[in-house]
């Protein structure tokens, strides 16, 4: 009977009926006192559902703090006993899973550096066969949706029934504003393909700094994400890892309080009808855009024929540079972001090159 009650509770931890699901705790468990005090103060906010703590920390370079290891798991147990909050810990090896199960950890999460490696994910999935425990899977560090979906599928095939995804952004060498670029279109496509999988946003790793956590977290809520995973520490400035992106439990509590939570109202015809005419207008504009793009590609193929007949290269760099600069000016005048217009024009340009290559190949 006790096992049945635990199972019933577990099935509610990641349910999409409760929004937002809030997961919070320190990037790294450092000392027993730090873990217990963080857990106590997080629980006091009344805003957090699940306590997280990094036990093993895969760092980019050797010499960095790589976590306290197994000795931190009893500290997490004490947080659970003190607050009643379920505990989630990152695992990267089968031995990590064994240790977590031995210390009654409630939820496991798979980090971005692990998700990127199908062999490592399969090892974890194999280790969990026959185990009934929820698993959260972070996106891979590189923007590869197939890897992310594949990791989810591996755990599904191993028999894991309760699975969630965590969006923590993607590594980009040229990124200056974020630590990891959000690339919102990737988790949104994930949500379209796997609508039954809860999607948690991790603004801490996207931002890499405290001052824009609220901005990113709110955007995730506006995009109908199911929850947030936020790093919280009792003394953020002196944290042993990721100090700049952690916030105190009290700041965390206020951040969640200030969140604006919206409803999609997809099952309410009256509310949906109020915006239906605007959607019809968008549909008409989209049809027109597709027709315009189709007409553009017809001209592109004619240009390709001319280039082929006159032994000219497909890419005309000066012409391409002129298009980019002109588009940026027009975008600014029209209230469109430079980032968007460059992505849009690049997509059109790439399709134009493909079309002309087909002409050159005689297709």
Secondary structure as UniProt FT lines:
FT   HELIX           2..13
FT   TURN            16..17
FT   STRAND          21..25
FT   HELIX           32..45
FT   STRAND          50..52
FT   TURN            62..63
FT   HELIX           69..72
FT   HELIX           73..83
FT   STRAND          86..91
FT   HELIX           94..102
FT   TURN            103..104
FT   STRAND          107..110
FT   HELIX           112..115
FT   HELIX           118..127
FT   TURN            128..130
FT   STRAND          134..138
FT   HELIX           145..157
FT   TURN            158..159
FT   STRAND          163..167
FT   TURN            173..174
FT   HELIX           184..193
FT   TURN            195..196
FT   STRAND          198..201
FT   HELIX           203..207
FT   HELIX           210..212
FT   HELIX           213..222
FT   TURN            223..224
FT   STRAND          227..232
FT   TURN            234..235
FT   HELIX           236..238
FT   HELIX           243..245
FT   HELIX           249..258
FT   TURN            266..267
FT   HELIX           269..309
FT   TURN            310..311
FT   HELIX           317..334
FT   HELIX           338..360
FT   TURN            361..362
//
